């Protein structure tokens, strides 16, 4: 780690709102995995997760001219609360886009922190539905773009990803009913579905062309939410390591 990067970490303004959360040992899990495992107790933060750190550090460093315009994010829970709390602390407006299926308790938690809520979509398959409707109504050269071969190719790839992900989840339910579900099964599904989610919303953005990055068409929000799950949390990488250890018998966590 470079000295400059380390200094940026140490000087981050996260502790204006966050606590220095403790590390708790996990002896049984450590024995099971053959590695020393410690839990970083970010569940003790004001919004019950580490998401507050990145959200506040980013918002705290916005210039006054940009900050007064407010911030927007797409999230179904903890990141939304982090953004809302950070915006309230900075005294600027926050708009949070959440799926319509978001539990009321999470919606209320974000609202109580002062953010405005927009409920849109039911999940990442909403990106496919939005892209399909767009393709059927958007015209180029006198006909709907859904008539073009490359557009249909994107739609089929998206539908294939969604169907495969749903099938994997159904299989998990079957294994659970049979009493055969293991951690690596769940991790494989999460890693696979995370990749396909990111890929699917990427196809949707590609289908919409330049409109794919416009807030008027919502796809940009789906992309932001997918990227947060794929990259920000390290979801795919960690679950890949769990599956890798199960199939090889060798841990690669460190």
C-alpha positions in Angstrom: 0.0 0.0 0.0 1.5 3.4 -1.0 2.1 6.0 1.7 -0.1 8.5 -0.2 -3.0 6.0 -0.2 -2.5 5.2 3.5 -2.6 8.9 4.4 -5.8 9.4 2.5 -7.3 6.6 4.5 -6.1 8.0 7.8 -7.3 11.5 7.0 -10.7 10.5 5.6 -13.5 12.3 7.5 -15.5 9.3 8.2 -15.3 9.6 12.0 -17.4 12.8 11.9 -20.3 10.4 11.8 -18.9 6.9 12.2 -17.4 5.0 15.2 -14.2 3.1 15.4 -15.9 -0.3 15.3 -14.2 -3.2 17.2 -12.9 -6.5 15.8 -14.4 -9.7 17.3 -12.8 -13.1 17.0 -14.7 -15.9 15.4 -13.0 -19.1 16.7 -15.4 -21.7 15.3 -15.4 -20.2 11.8 -11.6 -19.8 12.0 -11.2 -23.5 12.8 -13.6 -24.5 10.1 -11.9 -22.4 7.4 -8.4 -23.0 8.6 -7.7 -19.3 8.8 -7.9 -16.7 11.6 -11.3 -14.9 11.1 -12.2 -11.6 12.7 -15.5 -9.8 12.4 -15.3 -6.1 11.9 -18.4 -4.9 13.8 -19.7 -2.4 11.3 -23.2 -3.4 12.4 -22.6 -1.1 15.4 -22.5 2.0 13.1 -25.4 4.6 13.2 -26.8 3.0 10.0 -25.8 -0.5 11.0 -23.3 -1.1 8.2 -20.0 0.2 6.8 -21.8 1.9 3.9 -21.8 5.2 5.9 -18.0 5.5 5.6 -17.8 5.9 1.8 -21.0 7.9 1.5 -20.0 10.4 4.1 -16.4 10.8 2.9 -17.5 11.4 -0.7 -20.2 13.9 0.3 -18.0 15.7 2.8 -15.5 16.5 0.1 -18.0 17.8 -2.5 -17.4 21.5 -3.3 -20.1 23.9 -2.0 -21.3 24.6 -5.6 -21.9 20.9 -6.3 -23.2 20.0 -2.9 -26.0 22.6 -3.0 -27.4 20.7 -6.0 -27.9 17.7 -3.8 -27.0 14.0 -4.3 -28.8 11.0 -5.7 -28.2 7.3 -5.4 -29.9 3.9 -6.1 -30.0 1.5 -3.2 -32.3 -0.8 -1.3 -31.0 -0.3 2.2 -27.8 0.4 4.0 -26.0 2.5 1.4 -29.2 4.6 1.1 -29.1 5.3 4.8 -25.5 6.2 4.7 -26.1 8.7 1.9 -29.2 10.1 3.7 -27.3 10.6 6.9 -24.3 12.1 5.2 -26.5 14.5 3.2 -28.4 15.6 6.4 -25.1 16.2 8.2 -23.9 18.3 5.2 -27.3 20.1 5.0 -28.0 19.2 1.4 -30.9 17.4 -0.3 -30.7 13.7 -1.0 -32.8 11.6 -3.5 -32.7 7.8 -3.1 -34.2 5.5 -5.7 -35.3 2.2 -4.2 -37.0 -0.9 -5.8 -40.8 -1.1 -5.2 -40.2 -4.3 -3.3 -38.0 -2.6 -0.7 -39.4 -3.5 2.8 -41.2 -0.6 4.5 -38.9 -0.6 7.4 -36.0 0.3 5.1 -38.0 3.0 3.3 -38.9 4.5 6.7 -35.4 4.4 7.9 -34.1 6.4 4.9 -37.1 8.8 5.1 -36.4 9.5 8.8 -32.9 10.5 7.9 -34.4 13.3 5.7 -34.0 11.8 2.2 -36.6 11.9 -0.6 -37.6 8.5 -1.8 -38.5 7.3 -5.3 -39.7 3.7 -5.6 -39.0 2.3 -9.1 -38.6 -1.2 -10.4 -38.8 -4.6 -8.8 -35.1 -5.7 -9.1 -32.5 -6.0 -11.9 -35.0 -7.7 -14.1 -36.7 -4.3 -14.2 -33.8 -3.2 -16.4 -34.8 -5.8 -18.9 -38.4 -4.8 -18.8 -37.5 -1.2 -19.2 -35.2 -1.9 -22.1 -37.8 -4.1 -23.8 -40.5 -1.4 -23.6 -38.0 1.1 -24.9 -37.0 -1.1 -27.9 -40.6 -1.6 -28.8 -41.4 2.2 -28.9 -38.1 3.8 -29.8 -37.9 4.3 -33.6 -34.9 4.5 -35.9 -35.0 4.7 -39.7 -38.8 4.5 -39.6 -39.2 1.4 -37.5 -39.0 0.3 -33.8 -35.4 -0.6 -32.9 -36.7 -4.0 -31.6 -36.8 -5.0 -35.3 -33.0 -4.8 -35.5 -31.0 -8.0 -35.1 -28.5 -6.6 -32.6 -31.2 -5.2 -30.4 -33.0 -8.6 -30.3 -29.6 -10.2 -29.5 -29.2 -7.9 -26.4 -32.7 -8.7 -25.3 -32.2 -12.4 -25.6 -29.0 -12.3 -23.6 -30.7 -10.3 -20.9 -33.6 -12.7 -20.7 -31.2 -15.7 -20.6 -29.3 -14.2 -17.7 -32.5 -13.5 -15.7 -33.9 -17.0 -16.4 -30.6 -18.7 -15.4 -30.4 -16.7 -12.2 -34.0 -17.6 -11.3 -33.3 -21.3 -12.0 -30.3 -21.3 -9.7 -32.4 -19.8 -6.9 -35.1 -22.4 -7.4 -32.4 -25.1 -7.1 -31.2 -23.6 -3.8 -34.8 -23.8 -2.5 -34.9 -27.5 -3.5 -31.6 -28.2 -1.8 -32.8 -26.5 1.4 -36.1 -28.5 1.4 -34.0 -31.7 1.0 -31.7 -30.7 3.9 -28.7 -30.7 1.6 -28.0 -26.9 1.3 -24.4 -25.9 2.0 -22.6 -22.6 2.2 -20.9 -23.1 -1.1 -24.2 -23.6 -2.8 -25.5 -20.2 -1.7 -22.1 -18.6 -2.5 -22.1 -20.0 -6.0 -25.5 -18.7 -6.7 -24.7 -15.3 -5.2 -21.5 -15.0 -7.2 -23.1 -16.1 -10.4 -26.2 -14.0 -10.1 -24.1 -10.9 -9.2 -22.1 -11.3 -12.4 -25.3 -11.8 -14.5 -27.0 -8.9 -12.8 -24.1 -6.5 -13.8 -24.0 -8.0 -17.3 -27.8 -7.6 -17.8 -28.0 -4.0 -16.8 -25.0 -3.3 -19.0 -26.8 -4.8 -21.9 -29.8 -2.6 -21.1 -27.6 0.5 -21.0 -26.1 -0.5 -24.4 -29.5 -1.0 -25.9 -30.6 2.5 -24.9 -27.5 4.1 -26.4 -26.8 7.6 -25.1 -30.2 7.5 -23.3 -28.8 4.7 -21.2 -26.9 7.3 -19.0 -29.8 9.7 -18.8 -31.8 9.8 -15.6 -34.9 10.3 -17.7 -34.8 6.6 -18.7 -33.8 5.1 -15.3 -31.3 2.6 -16.7 -28.4 4.6 -15.2 -29.9 4.0 -11.7 -30.0 0.3 -12.3 -26.4 0.3 -13.5 -25.3 2.3 -10.4 -27.1 -0.1 -8.1 -25.7 -3.2 -9.8 -22.2 -1.8 -9.7 -22.5 -1.1 -6.0 -23.4 -4.7 -5.3 -20.7 -6.1 -7.7 -17.8 -3.9 -6.7 -18.5 -1.9 -3.6 -19.2 -4.9 -1.3 -16.8 -7.3 -2.9 -19.7 -9.8 -3.1 -18.5 -11.8 -6.1 -14.9 -12.1 -5.0 -15.7 -13.3 -1.5 -18.3 -15.8 -2.6 -15.9 -17.1 -5.3 -13.3 -17.8 -2.6 -15.8 -19.7 -0.5 -16.8 -21.9 -3.5 -13.1 -22.3 -4.5 -12.2 -23.6 -1.1 -15.1 -26.1 -1.3 -14.1 -27.6 -4.6 -10.3 -27.6 -4.2 -10.0 -28.2 -0.5 -7.6 -25.3 -0.3 -8.4 -21.8 1.1 -7.1 -18.7 -0.8 -8.4 -16.0 1.5 -5.0 -14.8 2.4 
